[in-house]
């Protein structure tokens, strides 16, 4: 386990504000990987920091709303503040309380900017000062931040001040409200979904809770509040809201799924359809489409790369979708899960972990619209790592996406610190263009052999070091180089015995790089620096068709930023399938290199090989596959 340095702790403490007095944001440490959380720009908070969501105001600022407090999540004094930044999160103006810390709990605000520039903030408010709530399985929770009244305030000066009065949003009762332990007299709910601005209305998202119990929210489903006049009505008392969907049942999991269906995220497609994705405890997120503005929704299905195709795996965590200016979509999730998450949800004792765990790293996919039988549907790309922290127990979540001047930034929170991160243009462009990528990556291509050049033994290029001694440090300790490499090869489709060496630079002492076959047709990469060894295996390589004579395309990437090994097989990033929770694996953060012998030994089953002295992005691996074998 890698713990935070003393410098990181000092940096975090320096960003906390007290009594509404802002402090300057200190510079981020220089880590040579823009995906690292520490490279983000910190958003000041009172200590607890949740849902740092942003809208761009008409005077050019970024307005951030945040749930904060001096305690932990759900503690007394939790309240909502807003902050303005005139320079895209590089500095922040004095925070403004929407609700005071001394008042009832106010939590989980989202922002809606309407034509004319007015900005609304919607949030939970424990107006009745309920001190505790009953659990369905006996006992009580003292945490009271997900109940009460759904309210809003508004700002007509770009977030500098807010209306002194709050206004309540009426929410229609559903079956699960009436069936809760209070018979609907007290309702449970919260919201993390960004409001959606439609051409003729606004759509707010609400996560109704039917029972508090194991996992805190033991039963939940999604609802929406549609306002037909909020875009133009200036009198807040005249704004109307209709609770959707029609009927008394909200968005739930697919048939046979669990009781948890929450944190809905919704976007509008080009044909006017609505697409919604949300978290479950089943190991996959759920999704559905509405073709009538949210009144009715198609039967929910688990989120898939293509309709009816392989599913996207995800734990119990926020997974959000955003429509971008180019008409495509970006989607945040965590790329692991499956039935293993459902097992953890069934046992919250800690013996088998928690379905809330493993929110590090965060992954992005891009989406494009295609025609479906009832309207437009979204097809998703293969994932890329967008953000990570060195500590695997750090959990980043509740992101927001800001697109401005052709650039993309993400906000996220670890609950005690929120940050703004600028996404590398190459990462985003690669995702958007992945659907048509058919070009061989050439940067840092150190070895490229095919045909007659393929021999049983060839000269091995020098791989980059992962770690080095830092002579600039007084103690001459470790310098993490954040480097990596990728091995790209076409493999004969005929099965080979387990333990067959395919690529081998090992010395007599075992130091070096080995790619070999493993059980059930999987492949394994082993890295040994003479001091320690790390390895990770692929999923079993199932042929597209048992009779297919085509070679398989394999890209193994050893990414020294997050210390993660991935396998991309025939253009698909592996996720573990139903056999394991993770298709990607971590290697030791103290592994120094994979240097071995000066020669690389190749098995006859290798048809073509490329070796890169950097970590390829998934999109590049997909492009290499689509370019086909035999390309120079």
Residue pairs with C-beta under 8 A, 6 or more apart in sequence:
1 391
1 392
1 393
2 390
2 391
2 589
3 391
4 391
7 29
8 29
8 38
11 26
11 29
11 42
12 42
12 416
12 417
14 23
14 26
15 23
15 25
15 26
15 42
15 43
15 44
15 45
15 417
16 23
16 44
16 45
16 46
16 47
17 23
17 44
17 45
17 46
17 95
18 46
20 94
20 95
20 96
20 97
21 94
22 44
22 83
22 92
22 93
22 94
22 95
23 44
24 91
25 41
25 42
25 43
25 44
25 90
25 91
25 92
26 42
28 38
28 39
28 40
28 41
28 42
29 38
29 39
31 38
31 39
31 480
31 482
32 481
32 482
33 39
33 482
33 561
34 421
34 422
34 423
34 424
35 361
35 385
35 386
35 387
35 388
35 424
35 427
35 561
35 562
36 387
36 388
36 389
36 390
36 482
36 561
37 387
37 388
37 389
37 394
37 396
37 412
37 414
37 419
37 421
38 389
39 421
40 412
40 419
40 420
40 421
41 89
41 90
41 419
41 420
41 421
42 417
42 418
42 419
43 49
43 52
43 64
43 66
43 83
43 89
43 92
43 411
43 418
43 419
43 420
44 83
44 92
44 95
45 66
45 68
45 416
45 417
45 418
46 68
46 69
46 70
46 81
46 101
47 68
47 69
47 70
47 71
47 416
48 67
48 68
48 69
48 70
48 71
48 72
48 73
48 75
48 78
48 415
48 416
49 66
49 67
49 68
49 413
49 414
49 415
49 416
49 417
49 418
50 66
50 67
50 68
50 73
50 107
50 108
50 398
50 413
50 415
50 418
51 65
51 66
51 67
51 108
51 109
51 110
51 192
51 398
51 413
52 64
52 65
52 66
52 398
52 400
52 411
52 412
52 413
52 418
53 64
53 65
53 66
53 109
53 110
53 111
53 194
53 400
53 411
54 62
54 63
54 64
54 111
54 400
54 402
54 411
55 62
55 63
55 111
55 112
55 113
55 119
56 62
56 63
56 113
56 402
56 404
57 63
57 84
57 113
57 117
57 119
57 158
57 159
58 117
58 158
59 158
60 86
61 84
61 85
61 86
61 158
61 159
62 84
62 85
62 88
62 89
62 402
63 82
63 83
63 84
63 111
63 119
63 158
63 159
64 82
64 83
64 84
64 85
64 89
64 92
64 411
65 80
65 81
65 82
65 98
65 109
65 110
65 111
65 121
66 80
66 81
66 82
66 83
66 109
66 418
67 78
67 79
67 80
67 106
67 107
67 108
67 109
67 123
68 78
68 79
68 80
68 81
69 75
69 77
69 78
69 79
69 101
70 77
70 101
71 77
71 78
72 415
73 145
73 415
74 143
74 144
74 145
76 105
77 101
77 102
77 105
78 101
78 105
78 106
78 107
78 145
79 97
79 98
79 99
79 100
79 101
79 103
79 105
79 106
79 107
80 97
80 98
80 99
80 106
80 107
80 109
80 121
80 123
81 95
81 96
81 97
81 98
82 95
82 96
82 98
82 121
82 155
82 159
82 162
83 92
83 93
83 94
83 95
83 96
84 92
84 93
84 158
84 159
84 160
85 91
85 92
85 93
86 93
88 402
88 404
88 409
88 420
89 409
89 420
96 159
96 160
96 161
96 162
98 106
98 109
98 121
98 123
98 153
98 162
99 106
99 123
99 125
99 166
104 125
104 126
104 127
104 128
104 129
104 148
105 124
105 125
105 126
105 144
105 145
105 148
106 123
106 124
106 125
106 126
107 123
107 124
107 145
107 146
107 190
108 123
108 124
108 145
108 146
108 190
108 191
108 192
109 121
109 122
109 123
110 121
110 122
110 123
110 191
110 192
110 193
110 194
110 195
110 204
110 205
111 119
111 120
111 121
111 195
112 119
112 120
112 122
112 195
112 197
112 202
112 204
112 230
113 119
113 120
113 197
114 120
114 197
114 202
114 230
114 231
114 232
115 231
115 232
116 232
117 156
117 158
118 154
118 155
118 156
118 234
119 154
119 155
119 158
119 159
120 152
120 153
120 154
120 195
120 230
121 152
121 153
121 154
121 155
121 162
122 150
122 151
122 152
122 169
122 191
122 195
122 204
123 150
123 151
123 152
123 191
124 145
124 146
124 147
124 148
124 149
124 150
124 151
124 189
124 190
124 191
125 148
125 149
125 150
125 151
125 166
126 144
126 145
126 147
126 148
126 149
127 148
127 149
127 151
128 148
128 149
130 144
130 147
130 148
130 186
131 142
131 144
132 140
132 141
132 142
132 144
133 140
133 141
133 143
133 144
133 147
133 186
133 188
133 212
134 140
134 181
134 182
134 212
135 141
135 181
135 211
135 212
135 213
135 218
136 181
136 211
136 212
136 213
136 218
136 219
137 213
137 214
137 218
141 212
141 216
143 216
145 190
146 188
146 189
146 190
146 209
146 217
147 186
147 187
147 188
147 189
148 187
149 168
150 168
150 169
150 171
150 189
150 191
150 206
150 225
151 166
151 167
151 168
151 169
152 166
152 167
152 169
152 236
153 162
153 163
153 165
153 166
153 167
154 162
154 163
154 236
155 161
155 162
155 163
163 236
167 236
167 237
167 239
169 204
169 225
169 241
170 241
170 243
171 187
171 189
171 206
171 223
171 225
171 241
171 243
172 242
172 243
173 184
173 187
173 248
174 208
174 221
174 223
174 248
174 249
174 250
175 248
175 249
176 208
176 209
176 210
176 211
176 219
176 221
176 249
176 250
177 184
177 187
177 208
177 210
178 184
179 210
180 186
180 187
180 188
180 209
180 210
180 211
181 211
181 212
187 208
187 209
188 208
188 209
188 210
188 212
188 217
189 206
189 207
189 208
189 209
190 207
190 209
191 204
191 205
191 206
191 207
192 205
192 207
192 263
192 318
192 398
193 205
193 207
193 263
193 264
193 265
193 266
193 320
194 205
194 265
194 320
194 322
194 400
195 202
195 203
195 204
195 205
196 202
196 203
196 205
196 266
196 267
196 268
196 274
197 231
198 268
198 293
200 228
200 231
201 226
201 227
201 228
201 230
201 231
201 293
202 226
202 227
202 230
202 231
203 224
203 225
203 226
203 244
203 266
203 274
203 293
203 294
204 224
204 225
204 226
204 227
204 241
205 222
205 223
205 224
205 225
205 264
205 265
205 266
206 222
206 223
206 224
206 225
207 220
207 221
207 222
207 223
207 262
207 263
207 264
208 220
208 221
208 222
208 223
208 250
209 217
209 219
209 220
209 262
210 218
210 219
210 220
210 221
210 259
211 218
211 219
211 259
212 218
213 219
214 348
215 260
215 281
215 316
215 345
215 348
215 355
215 356
217 260
217 262
218 259
218 260
219 259
219 260
220 259
220 260
220 261
220 262
221 249
221 250
221 251
221 252
221 261
221 262
222 250
222 251
222 252
222 261
222 262
222 264
222 276
222 278
223 243
223 244
223 245
223 250
223 251
224 243
224 244
224 245
224 264
224 266
224 294
225 241
225 242
225 243
225 244
226 241
226 242
226 244
226 293
226 294
227 239
227 240
227 241
227 242
228 240
228 242
229 238
229 239
229 240
230 239
233 239
244 294
244 295
245 251
245 290
245 294
245 295
245 296
245 297
246 295
246 296
250 261
251 261
251 264
251 276
251 278
251 286
251 288
251 297
251 300
252 261
252 300
253 259
253 260
253 261
253 280
253 282
253 286
253 300
254 286
254 299
254 300
254 301
254 302
255 299
257 280
257 282
257 286
257 300
257 302
258 280
258 281
258 282
258 342
258 345
260 279
260 280
260 281
260 316
260 345
261 278
261 279
261 280
261 286
261 300
262 278
262 279
263 278
263 279
263 318
263 319
264 276
264 277
264 278
265 276
265 277
265 278
265 318
265 319
265 320
265 321
266 274
266 275
266 276
266 321
267 274
267 275
267 321
267 322
267 323
267 329
268 274
268 275
268 323
269 275
269 369
269 375
269 376
269 378
270 327
270 369
270 376
271 375
271 376
272 291
272 293
273 289
273 290
273 291
273 375
273 376
274 289
274 290
274 293
274 294
275 287
275 288
275 289
275 321
275 377
275 378
276 287
276 288
276 289
276 290
276 297
277 285
277 286
277 287
277 303
277 319
277 320
277 321
277 331
278 285
278 286
278 287
278 319
279 285
279 286
279 314
279 316
279 317
279 318
279 319
280 286
280 316
281 316
281 341
281 342
281 345
281 355
282 302
282 339
282 341
282 342
282 345
283 313
283 314
283 315
283 337
283 338
283 339
283 340
283 341
283 342
284 302
284 303
284 311
284 312
284 313
284 314
284 337
284 338
285 302
285 303
285 312
285 314
285 319
285 333
286 300
286 301
286 302
286 303
287 300
287 301
287 302
287 303
288 297
288 298
288 299
288 300
288 301
289 297
289 298
289 374
289 375
289 377
290 296
290 297
290 298
291 298
291 374
291 375
298 374
301 307
302 311
303 311
303 312
303 314
303 319
304 310
304 311
304 312
304 380
305 311
305 312
305 365
305 379
305 380
305 382
306 379
306 380
307 372
307 377
307 379
310 572
312 333
312 335
312 365
312 380
312 575
313 335
313 336
313 337
313 338
313 341
313 575
313 576
313 581
314 333
314 334
314 335
314 336
314 337
314 341
315 334
315 336
315 337
315 341
315 355
315 356
315 357
315 358
315 359
316 341
316 345
316 355
316 356
317 333
317 334
317 356
317 359
317 395
317 397
318 332
318 397
318 398
318 399
319 331
319 332
319 333
319 334
320 331
320 332
320 399
320 400
320 401
321 329
321 330
321 331
321 332
321 367
322 329
322 330
322 331
322 401
322 403
323 329
324 330
324 403
324 408
324 432
325 403
326 432
327 369
328 366
328 367
328 368
328 432
329 366
329 367
329 368
329 378
330 364
330 365
330 366
330 367
330 401
330 408
330 428
330 431
331 364
331 365
331 366
331 367
331 380
332 362
332 363
332 364
332 386
332 399
332 401
332 410
333 362
333 363
333 365
333 383
334 358
334 359
334 361
334 362
334 363
335 363
335 383
335 573
335 575
335 583
335 584
336 358
336 575
336 576
336 581
336 582
336 583
336 584
337 581
338 575
338 576
338 577
338 578
338 580
338 581
339 578
340 580
340 581
341 355
341 581
342 355
343 352
344 352
344 353
344 354
344 355
344 357
345 355
348 354
356 395
357 393
357 395
358 392
358 395
359 394
359 395
359 396
359 397
360 388
360 389
360 391
360 392
360 393
360 394
360 395
360 396
361 385
361 386
361 387
361 388
361 389
361 562
361 564
362 385
362 386
362 387
362 388
362 396
362 397
362 399
362 412
363 383
363 384
363 385
363 386
364 383
364 384
364 386
364 427
364 431
365 380
365 381
365 382
365 383
365 384
365 431
366 380
366 381
366 431
366 432
366 434
366 435
367 378
367 379
367 380
367 381
368 378
368 379
368 435
369 376
369 377
369 378
369 379
370 376
370 377
370 378
370 379
371 377
379 435
381 431
381 434
381 435
381 619
381 622
382 434
382 568
382 571
382 572
382 573
382 618
382 619
382 622
383 573
383 618
384 427
384 430
384 431
384 617
384 618
384 619
385 559
385 561
385 562
385 564
386 410
386 423
386 427
387 396
387 410
387 412
387 421
388 561
388 562
388 564
389 396
389 414
390 562
390 563
390 589
392 586
394 414
395 414
395 415
396 412
396 413
396 414
397 412
397 413
397 414
398 412
398 413
399 410
399 411
399 412
400 410
400 411
401 408
401 409
401 410
402 408
402 409
402 410
402 411
402 420
407 422
407 423
407 425
408 422
408 423
408 428
409 420
409 421
409 422
409 423
410 420
410 421
410 423
411 418
411 419
411 420
411 421
412 418
412 419
412 421
413 419
426 617
427 617
430 437
430 617
430 618
430 619
430 620
431 619
433 619
434 618
434 619
434 622
434 623
437 619
437 620
437 622
437 623
437 626
438 623
438 626
438 627
439 623
439 627
440 610
440 623
440 624
440 627
440 631
440 632
441 612
441 616
441 620
441 623
441 624
443 612
443 614
444 612
444 613
444 614
445 610
445 611
445 612
446 461
446 611
446 612
446 613
447 458
447 460
447 461
447 600
447 609
447 610
447 611
448 609
448 610
448 611
448 632
449 458
449 608
449 609
449 610
450 607
450 608
450 609
450 629
450 630
451 608
451 630
454 602
454 606
454 607
454 608
454 609
455 602
456 601
456 602
456 604
457 599
457 600
457 601
457 602
458 599
458 600
458 602
459 598
459 599
459 600
460 505
460 596
460 597
460 598
460 599
460 600
461 611
461 613
462 595
462 613
463 485
463 513
463 593
463 594
463 595
463 613
464 481
464 483
464 484
464 485
464 560
464 593
464 613
464 614
465 481
465 483
465 592
465 593
465 595
466 480
466 481
466 483
466 484
466 560
466 591
466 592
466 593
467 478
467 479
467 480
467 481
467 590
467 591
467 592
467 593
468 478
468 479
468 481
468 592
469 476
469 477
469 478
469 479
470 476
470 477
470 478
470 479
473 479
478 590
480 560
480 589
481 560
482 560
482 561
483 560
483 614
483 615
484 557
484 558
484 559
484 560
484 561
484 614
484 615
485 557
485 558
485 594
485 611
485 612
485 613
485 614
485 615
486 555
486 556
486 557
486 558
486 611
486 612
486 614
486 615
486 616
486 621
487 503
487 513
487 515
487 525
487 554
487 555
487 556
487 609
487 610
487 611
487 612
488 553
488 554
488 555
488 609
488 610
488 611
488 612
488 616
488 621
488 624
489 502
489 503
489 553
489 554
489 606
489 607
489 608
489 609
489 610
490 551
490 552
490 553
490 554
490 606
490 607
490 608
490 609
490 629
491 502
491 551
491 552
491 553
491 554
491 605
491 606
491 607
492 551
492 604
492 605
492 606
492 607
493 543
493 548
493 549
493 550
493 551
493 552
494 605
495 521
496 502
496 517
496 603
496 605
497 517
498 517
498 518
498 519
499 516
499 517
499 518
500 516
500 517
500 603
500 605
501 514
501 515
501 516
501 601
501 603
502 515
502 516
502 517
502 523
502 602
502 603
502 605
502 606
503 513
503 514
503 515
503 600
503 601
503 602
503 603
503 606
503 609
504 512
504 513
504 514
504 515
504 516
504 600
504 601
505 512
505 513
505 514
505 594
505 595
505 596
505 597
505 599
505 600
505 601
506 512
506 513
506 514
506 528
506 596
506 597
507 596
507 597
509 530
510 528
510 530
510 533
511 528
511 529
511 530
511 595
511 596
512 528
512 594
512 595
512 596
512 597
513 525
513 526
513 527
513 528
513 594
513 596
514 524
514 525
514 526
514 528
515 523
515 524
515 525
515 526
515 556
516 523
516 524
516 526
517 523
517 524
518 524
518 537
518 538
520 540
521 540
521 541
521 542
522 537
522 538
522 539
522 540
522 541
523 537
523 538
523 541
523 554
523 556
523 567
524 535
524 536
524 537
524 538
525 535
525 536
525 537
525 556
525 558
525 565
526 533
526 534
526 535
527 533
527 534
527 535
527 558
527 587
527 591
527 594
528 594
528 596
529 591
529 592
529 593
529 594
529 595
531 592
532 588
532 590
532 591
534 565
534 587
534 588
534 591
535 587
536 565
536 584
536 585
536 587
537 585
538 554
538 556
538 567
538 569
538 574
538 583
539 567
539 569
539 574
539 575
539 576
539 577
539 579
539 580
539 583
540 579
541 552
541 569
543 552
544 550
544 570
551 607
551 629
552 569
552 570
553 569
553 570
553 571
553 624
553 625
553 629
554 567
554 568
554 569
555 567
555 568
555 569
555 616
555 621
555 624
555 625
556 565
556 566
556 567
557 565
557 566
557 568
557 615
557 616
557 621
558 565
558 587
558 594
558 615
559 565
559 566
559 615
560 615
561 615
562 586
563 586
563 587
563 588
563 589
564 584
564 585
564 586
564 587
565 584
565 585
565 586
565 587
566 573
566 574
566 583
566 584
566 618
567 573
567 574
567 583
567 584
568 574
568 618
568 621
568 622
568 625
570 625
571 621
571 622
571 625
571 626
573 583
573 584
573 618
573 621
574 583
574 584
575 582
575 583
575 584
576 582
576 583
577 583
602 609
607 629
608 629
608 630
610 624
616 624
